[in-house]
Amino acid sequence: MLKWVVIVAFVGLCAVAWAAGPQGGVNDDYILSYATVIGALGGFALYHAAFGFTGGWRRIVRERRGQGFRAQLLLIAMTVLVSFPLLAYGDAIGVDANGWVFPVGVASAIGAAMFGFGMQLGGGCGSGTLFTVGGGSTRMVITLVAFIAGSVLWTGTAAWTQGLPRIEGVSALSTFGMPGALAIVLGALALIYWATLRIELSHHGALELRRKTSSTMFGPWSLELGALALALVVVLTLLVLGRPWGITSAYPFWGVKALDALGAPVLEWNGWSQRAADRSIFSDGTSVMNIGIMLGALAASGLAGKFAPTLRLSFRDVWTAVLGGLLMGYGARLAYGCNIGGFVGGVISGSLHGWRWHIFGFAGSWLGVIARGAIGMDPPLSKKSA
């Protein structure tokens, strides 16, 4: 165990929770302090379970192995069992929670595909980038900076999307009621789950052995335990912040503040940039949760004894991280979020846009996997695995 890493993570988490609460002077209650801790739980689980959408989607495409993909479906299934009743009946028990129901259109489809492609080049999704940065990956620091830059680029250039075809948000909860919506979503998840089983069995003849949990504290975790912990994070976020878990909305906020501090004329872009520059990074729920994710992953990597950053990066490592991050940052803003906010957040809200995100995000990811192979990022598969 790297004790100093764990201590740094704990002290940092306490400092951010303090800054996000009444003592920090930016909020009158402890809601954002709680959100910081929830984020840290998410980062801890993501690291120990190595729970990333990027790798799971890549393996189902390249190797026809669906264990990681199915864990994501399990995460969503466990969450909707709680989120749908909360969203439908929360008022009756004093819970003020609202889902995300966004439009479905050309721009958001393009954005989801851009994100899917970018996450394969960048090496991580929205949550994956944060937990690998916290775990000590120097390449993913480059991806994160480019991710933020892409988000800021969208802030100043989003006008081209106006007028593109779209339909207003569609909610399964409003259309079919809670029982009907729950049955439809669970049925769809079960069908996709079954399809991945058939793909893997037909290709390999047997399912891959499941990874078991070695230690809850020191890791590694099984994917199932990771899915359970992350479902808890999604539900706690819904209860504490009153909305689904999101990640990428903080990135243009961080980027604008950084550019403003460096003297760039970002405040001339629009009124949002001015408001963002005037706010503290500790005054936003997504922002403090993101910081918490990195600190939670830092603690997990220290407990696992695996925190070992390296600066040995090839030119390909750098340019693919930059391009992937830019595509993810811009795409996430077009698509109303990343794999967490756009996909998971949409589906657990009963919104059609979540499924649209999944379809186009996966299509972009598939093309990204092909691109990785073309430029040598992935070694050729053996005849047995191909």
C-alpha positions as CSV (number, residue, x, y, z in Angstrom):
1,M,0.0,0.0,0.0
2,L,1.3,3.5,-0.9
3,K,0.3,5.2,2.4
4,W,1.3,8.7,1.2
5,V,-1.0,8.5,-1.8
6,V,-3.9,7.5,0.4
7,I,-3.2,10.3,2.8
8,V,-3.1,12.9,0.0
9,A,-6.4,11.6,-1.4
10,F,-8.1,11.7,2.0
11,V,-6.8,15.2,2.8
12,G,-7.8,16.4,-0.6
13,L,-11.3,14.9,-0.3
14,C,-11.7,16.6,3.1
15,A,-10.6,20.0,1.7
16,V,-12.9,19.8,-1.3
17,A,-15.9,18.7,0.9
18,W,-15.1,21.6,3.2
19,A,-14.8,24.1,0.3
20,A,-18.1,22.9,-1.1
21,G,-20.0,23.3,2.2
22,P,-21.0,26.3,4.3
23,Q,-17.5,26.8,5.7
24,G,-16.2,27.3,2.2
25,G,-18.5,30.3,1.7
26,V,-20.0,29.2,-1.7
27,N,-23.1,27.3,-0.4
28,D,-25.4,27.4,2.6
29,D,-25.8,23.7,3.1
30,Y,-23.8,20.4,2.9
31,I,-25.4,19.1,-0.3
32,L,-22.3,19.6,-2.4
33,S,-20.1,18.2,0.4
34,Y,-22.2,15.0,0.2
35,A,-21.9,15.1,-3.6
36,T,-18.1,15.2,-3.3
37,V,-18.1,12.1,-1.1
38,I,-20.5,10.3,-3.5
39,G,-18.1,11.2,-6.3
40,A,-15.2,9.7,-4.3
41,L,-17.2,6.5,-3.9
42,G,-17.7,6.4,-7.6
43,G,-14.0,6.9,-8.3
44,F,-13.1,4.2,-5.8
45,A,-15.5,1.7,-7.4
46,L,-14.5,2.6,-11.0
47,Y,-10.8,2.0,-10.2
48,H,-11.1,-1.2,-8.3
49,A,-13.5,-2.7,-10.7
50,A,-11.7,-1.2,-13.8
51,F,-15.2,-0.4,-14.9
52,G,-15.0,1.5,-18.1
53,F,-17.4,1.7,-21.1
54,T,-14.6,2.1,-23.6
55,G,-12.9,-1.3,-22.9
56,G,-16.2,-3.1,-22.6
57,W,-17.4,-1.8,-26.0
58,R,-14.1,-2.5,-27.6
59,R,-14.0,-6.1,-26.4
60,I,-17.5,-6.9,-27.7
61,V,-16.5,-5.6,-31.1
62,R,-12.9,-7.0,-31.4
63,E,-13.1,-10.2,-29.4
64,R,-16.8,-10.9,-29.1
65,R,-16.4,-11.0,-25.4
66,G,-19.3,-9.3,-23.6
67,Q,-18.6,-9.5,-19.9
68,G,-17.8,-5.8,-19.6
69,F,-20.8,-4.8,-21.8
70,R,-23.1,-6.9,-19.7
71,A,-21.9,-5.3,-16.5
72,Q,-23.0,-1.9,-17.9
73,L,-26.5,-3.3,-18.6
74,L,-26.6,-4.7,-15.0
75,L,-25.7,-1.3,-13.7
76,I,-28.6,0.3,-15.6
77,A,-31.1,-2.4,-14.6
78,M,-30.3,-2.1,-10.9
79,T,-30.6,1.6,-11.1
80,V,-34.0,1.8,-12.9
81,L,-35.5,-0.4,-10.3
82,V,-35.0,2.5,-7.9
83,S,-34.9,5.6,-10.2
84,F,-38.2,5.0,-12.0
85,P,-40.2,4.7,-8.7
86,L,-38.4,7.7,-7.3
87,L,-39.1,9.8,-10.4
88,A,-42.7,8.7,-10.6
89,Y,-43.7,8.7,-6.9
90,G,-40.9,10.6,-5.1
91,D,-43.2,13.6,-4.3
92,A,-45.3,11.3,-2.1
93,I,-42.3,10.5,0.1
94,G,-40.8,14.0,0.0
95,V,-38.1,13.2,-2.6
96,D,-37.6,16.1,-5.1
97,A,-35.9,14.3,-8.0
98,N,-36.2,15.0,-11.7
99,G,-34.9,13.0,-14.7
100,W,-33.3,14.3,-17.9
101,V,-35.5,14.2,-20.9
102,F,-33.8,15.9,-23.8
103,P,-34.5,16.3,-27.5
104,V,-33.5,13.7,-30.1
105,G,-32.1,15.1,-33.3
106,V,-29.3,15.2,-35.9
107,A,-26.9,17.2,-33.8
108,S,-27.1,15.0,-30.8
109,A,-26.7,11.9,-32.9
110,I,-23.6,13.4,-34.5
111,G,-22.3,14.2,-31.0
112,A,-22.8,10.7,-29.6
113,A,-21.0,9.2,-32.6
114,M,-18.1,11.7,-32.2
115,F,-17.9,10.8,-28.5
116,G,-17.9,7.1,-29.2
117,F,-15.1,7.4,-31.8
118,G,-13.1,9.8,-29.6
119,M,-13.3,7.6,-26.5
120,Q,-11.6,4.7,-28.4
121,L,-8.8,7.0,-29.5
122,G,-8.5,8.7,-26.2
123,G,-8.6,5.5,-24.2
124,G,-11.4,6.3,-21.8
125,C,-15.0,7.5,-21.6
126,G,-16.3,10.4,-19.4
127,S,-16.0,8.4,-16.1
128,G,-13.0,6.4,-17.4
129,T,-10.9,9.5,-18.1
130,L,-11.4,10.8,-14.6
131,F,-10.7,7.6,-12.7
132,T,-7.6,6.8,-14.8
133,V,-6.3,10.3,-14.2
134,G,-6.8,9.8,-10.5
135,G,-5.1,6.4,-10.8
136,G,-1.9,8.0,-12.1
137,S,-2.2,7.7,-15.9
138,T,-0.2,10.6,-17.4
139,R,-1.6,9.9,-20.9
140,M,-5.1,10.3,-19.6
141,V,-4.2,13.7,-18.2
142,I,-3.6,14.8,-21.8
143,T,-6.9,13.3,-22.8
144,L,-8.7,15.2,-20.0
145,V,-7.1,18.5,-21.0
146,A,-8.2,17.9,-24.6
147,F,-11.6,16.8,-23.3
148,I,-12.0,20.2,-21.5
149,A,-10.7,22.0,-24.6
150,G,-13.2,20.3,-26.8
151,S,-16.0,21.3,-24.4
152,V,-14.9,25.0,-24.5
153,L,-14.7,24.9,-28.3
154,W,-18.3,23.9,-28.3
155,T,-19.2,26.8,-26.1
156,G,-18.0,29.3,-28.7
157,T,-19.1,27.4,-31.9
158,A,-22.4,25.8,-31.1
159,A,-24.5,28.1,-33.3
160,W,-24.2,25.8,-36.3
161,T,-26.5,23.3,-34.7
162,Q,-29.4,25.6,-34.6
163,G,-32.1,24.7,-37.1
164,L,-31.0,21.1,-37.5
165,P,-33.9,18.6,-37.4
166,R,-34.9,17.2,-34.0
167,I,-37.9,16.1,-32.0
168,E,-38.7,17.1,-28.5
169,G,-37.9,14.8,-25.6
170,V,-40.0,11.6,-25.2
171,S,-40.4,10.1,-21.7
172,A,-41.4,6.5,-21.3
173,L,-42.5,7.3,-17.7
174,S,-45.0,9.9,-19.0
175,T,-46.1,7.8,-22.0
176,F,-46.5,4.4,-20.4
177,G,-46.6,5.1,-16.7
178,M,-44.0,3.7,-14.2
179,P,-44.9,0.0,-14.4
180,G,-45.1,0.0,-18.2
181,A,-41.9,2.0,-18.6
182,L,-40.1,-0.3,-16.2
183,A,-41.2,-3.4,-18.0
184,I,-40.1,-1.9,-21.4
185,V,-36.7,-0.8,-20.2
186,L,-35.9,-4.0,-18.3
187,G,-37.1,-6.0,-21.3
188,A,-34.9,-4.1,-23.7
189,L,-31.9,-4.6,-21.4
190,A,-32.6,-8.3,-21.0
191,L,-32.8,-8.7,-24.8
192,I,-29.4,-6.9,-25.3
193,Y,-27.9,-9.0,-22.5
194,W,-29.2,-12.2,-24.1
195,A,-27.8,-11.1,-27.5
196,T,-24.3,-10.6,-26.1
197,L,-24.4,-14.0,-24.5
198,R,-25.3,-15.6,-27.8
199,I,-22.6,-13.6,-29.6
200,E,-19.9,-14.8,-27.1
201,L,-21.1,-18.4,-27.0
202,S,-21.4,-18.7,-30.8
203,H,-17.9,-17.3,-31.2
204,H,-16.0,-19.0,-28.4
205,G,-18.2,-21.9,-27.3
206,A,-18.1,-20.8,-23.6
207,L,-18.4,-17.6,-21.6
208,E,-15.2,-16.0,-20.3
209,L,-14.5,-16.7,-16.6
210,R,-15.8,-14.0,-14.4
211,R,-13.3,-12.0,-12.4
212,K,-13.8,-12.3,-8.6
213,T,-13.4,-9.8,-5.9
214,S,-10.1,-10.2,-4.0
215,S,-10.6,-7.5,-1.4
216,T,-13.2,-4.8,-1.0
217,M,-10.6,-2.3,0.3
218,F,-7.5,-3.2,-1.8
219,G,-9.1,-4.6,-4.9
220,P,-9.5,-5.8,-7.5
221,W,-13.3,-6.0,-7.6
222,S,-15.6,-8.1,-9.8
223,L,-17.5,-6.2,-12.4
224,E,-20.7,-7.2,-10.7
225,L,-19.6,-5.5,-7.4
226,G,-18.5,-2.5,-9.5
227,A,-21.9,-2.3,-11.1
228,L,-23.7,-2.5,-7.8
229,A,-21.5,0.3,-6.3
230,L,-22.0,2.5,-9.3
231,A,-25.7,1.9,-9.2
232,L,-25.6,3.2,-5.6
233,V,-23.7,6.3,-6.8
234,V,-26.4,7.0,-9.4
235,V,-29.2,6.6,-6.9
236,L,-27.4,8.7,-4.2
237,T,-26.8,11.4,-6.8
238,L,-30.5,11.4,-7.7
239,L,-31.4,11.7,-4.0
240,V,-28.8,14.3,-3.0
241,L,-28.7,16.6,-6.1
242,G,-32.2,15.8,-7.4
243,R,-31.0,14.8,-10.9
244,P,-29.0,12.1,-12.6
245,W,-25.2,11.7,-12.4
246,G,-23.4,13.7,-15.0
247,I,-19.8,14.4,-15.7
248,T,-19.1,16.5,-18.8
249,S,-21.1,19.7,-18.0
250,A,-18.3,20.7,-15.6
251,Y,-15.7,20.7,-18.4
252,P,-16.7,23.8,-20.3
253,F,-17.0,25.4,-16.8
254,W,-13.5,24.5,-15.9
255,G,-12.1,25.5,-19.3
256,V,-13.7,28.9,-19.3
257,K,-12.4,29.6,-15.9
258,A,-8.9,28.5,-16.8
259,L,-8.9,30.6,-20.0
260,D,-10.3,33.6,-18.2
261,A,-7.5,33.3,-15.6
262,L,-5.0,33.2,-18.5
263,G,-6.4,36.4,-20.0
264,A,-8.2,34.9,-23.0
265,P,-11.3,36.9,-24.2
266,V,-13.8,34.0,-23.4
267,L,-16.2,36.4,-21.7
268,E,-17.0,38.0,-25.0
269,W,-18.5,34.7,-26.3
270,N,-21.8,34.7,-24.5
271,G,-23.5,35.4,-21.1
272,W,-22.9,31.8,-20.0
273,S,-19.1,32.3,-20.1
274,Q,-19.4,35.4,-17.9
275,R,-21.5,33.5,-15.3
276,A,-19.2,30.5,-15.4
277,A,-16.1,32.7,-14.8
278,D,-17.7,34.3,-11.8
279,R,-18.5,31.1,-10.0
280,S,-16.4,28.9,-7.8
281,I,-15.6,25.4,-9.1
282,F,-16.8,24.2,-5.6
283,S,-20.3,25.7,-6.2
284,D,-21.3,23.1,-8.9
285,G,-22.4,19.6,-8.1
286,T,-20.9,18.0,-11.2
287,S,-17.6,19.8,-10.6
288,V,-17.1,18.6,-7.1
289,M,-18.3,15.1,-8.0
290,N,-15.7,15.0,-10.7
291,I,-12.9,16.1,-8.3
292,G,-14.2,13.5,-5.9
293,I,-14.0,10.8,-8.6
294,M,-10.3,11.5,-9.2
295,L,-9.6,11.6,-5.4
296,G,-11.5,8.3,-4.8
297,A,-9.5,6.7,-7.7
298,L,-6.3,8.1,-6.2
299,A,-7.1,6.5,-2.9
300,A,-7.9,3.2,-4.5
301,S,-4.7,3.1,-6.5
302,G,-2.7,3.8,-3.4
303,L,-4.5,1.1,-1.4
304,A,-3.8,-1.3,-4.4
305,G,-0.2,-0.2,-4.5
306,K,-0.5,0.6,-8.2
307,F,0.0,4.4,-8.3
308,A,3.0,4.8,-10.6
309,P,2.8,7.6,-13.1
310,T,5.2,7.4,-16.1
311,L,6.2,10.1,-18.6
312,R,7.2,7.6,-21.3
313,L,4.7,8.4,-24.0
314,S,5.1,7.9,-27.7
315,F,4.1,10.5,-30.3
316,R,1.1,8.3,-31.1
317,D,0.1,8.2,-27.5
318,V,0.0,12.0,-27.4
319,W,-1.8,12.8,-30.7
320,T,-4.5,10.1,-30.2
321,A,-5.1,11.4,-26.6
322,V,-5.4,14.9,-27.9
323,L,-7.7,14.0,-30.9
324,G,-9.8,11.6,-28.8
325,G,-10.2,14.2,-26.0
326,L,-11.3,16.9,-28.4
327,L,-13.8,14.7,-30.1
328,M,-15.3,13.6,-26.7
329,G,-15.5,17.1,-25.4
330,Y,-17.3,18.5,-28.4
331,G,-19.4,15.4,-28.9
332,A,-20.6,15.3,-25.3
333,R,-21.9,18.8,-25.5
334,L,-23.8,18.1,-28.7
335,A,-25.2,14.8,-27.3
336,Y,-26.4,16.2,-23.9
337,G,-23.6,14.3,-22.1
338,C,-21.2,11.4,-22.2
339,N,-21.8,7.7,-21.5
340,I,-22.8,8.6,-17.9
341,G,-24.9,11.7,-18.3
342,G,-26.2,11.1,-21.9
343,F,-26.6,7.3,-21.9
344,V,-27.0,6.1,-18.3
345,G,-28.6,9.4,-17.2
346,G,-31.1,9.3,-20.1
347,V,-32.1,5.7,-19.8
348,I,-32.5,5.8,-16.0
349,S,-34.7,8.8,-16.5
350,G,-36.9,6.9,-19.0
351,S,-35.9,9.2,-21.8
352,L,-35.6,8.2,-25.5
353,H,-32.5,10.3,-25.9
354,G,-30.6,7.9,-23.7
355,W,-31.2,5.0,-26.1
356,R,-30.4,7.3,-29.1
357,W,-27.1,8.1,-27.3
358,H,-26.4,4.4,-27.0
359,I,-27.1,3.5,-30.6
360,F,-25.0,6.3,-32.1
361,G,-22.3,6.2,-29.4
362,F,-21.8,2.5,-30.0
363,A,-21.7,3.0,-33.8
364,G,-19.0,5.7,-33.3
365,S,-17.1,3.5,-30.9
366,W,-17.2,0.6,-33.5
367,L,-15.5,2.9,-36.0
368,G,-13.1,4.0,-33.4
369,V,-12.1,0.3,-32.7
370,I,-11.5,-0.1,-36.5
371,A,-9.3,3.1,-36.5
372,R,-7.3,1.8,-33.5
373,G,-6.5,-1.3,-35.4
374,A,-5.5,0.6,-38.5
375,I,-3.0,2.8,-36.7
376,G,-1.6,0.0,-34.5
377,M,-3.0,0.9,-31.2
378,D,-4.3,-2.6,-30.7
379,P,-2.2,-5.7,-31.5
380,P,-3.6,-8.2,-34.0
381,L,-5.8,-10.8,-32.4
382,S,-4.7,-14.4,-32.3
383,K,-6.7,-16.8,-34.6
384,K,-8.5,-18.1,-31.5
385,S,-9.6,-14.7,-30.3
386,A,-10.3,-13.1,-33.7
